[in-house]
């Protein structure tokens, strides 16, 4: 195995262990020692491959966001405005975004950490702005009568509903309620954009 391959394998091993620790104990309860123990590596290996605490947290955020960013890149590249808007809604209300899981617990812990960390905050804001601009642009393109300001406000409403749903799902809210949010938001969207309704895609479960 080449040196680069070994380094990537070790980073993934440490980040996976870091994620499990954060999901279980939060950042406050996660130490260098606990990550090293979870990864079954020496503390020096954690620092060697990921750097200091701040670098570790940023690397974790990039690692857990990678799959979502790849999926959203595909959404952004859809040429048809109506289909792109529908795909953004499917992305926001996909069960992976709100069903309680280790990944969601880590995401929400990072979200909370971003209040105190400018780098994380910038990463979250960049991601949210990307979603907002993609959805607003698609809505305006699908409905030429929709003012840009209205498209932006509707996009923000949908993002808030999706993020809020993800947060509330971790507090014990019944799963039947969290599953309905996507359907309800599509109904609201249809009322707000009568000339360019956004329907649930055939492959979506949300």
C-alpha positions, 0 to 999 in steps of 0.5 A: 500500500502506498504512503498516500493510500495509508494516510487516507485510510488512517484519516478515514479510520480516525474521522469515523472514530471521531464521529462515533465519539461525538455522536455518543458524547458531543464535542464537550465529552470527546477528547483526544484520548477518547478518539484515539481509543475509539480508533485503536491508535496512539494519540500521536497518530490522531494529531499526525493525521488530522492536526490540532483540535480545530483542524480535527473538527474542520476535517470532521465537518468536511468528511460528514458533508462530502456525500451530501455535497456530492449529491447536491452537485448532481441536483445543481446540474439539472437543466430543467428549472422545475425538475431542479426545484423538485430535486432540491425539495427531495434533497431537503426532505430526504429521510437521511436529512432528518431521521435520527442517526449517528450522522445526524447527531454529528451534523447537529453537534457541528451546527452547534459548534459553528456558533463558536467557530468562524471556520465552521460557520462559514462552511455551513453558510456557504452550503446553505447559500448554495441551497438557497440560490439553487432553489430560488433560481429554479423557482423563478425559472419555473414560474416567470411571474414569480418575483425574485424577492418572493423566490428567495423568501420561499427558498428560505422558508423551505430551508428553515423547515428542513433544518428545523425538522432535522433538529426536532427529530432528535428531541423525540418528536414522533417519526410520523410527524417528521416524515410529513413535513416534506409533503406539507412543504410541497403543498405550501410551495404549490400554493405559493407558486401556482404557475410553477408547482413543484411535485414530489419526484417519483423516486422520493420517499419524503 
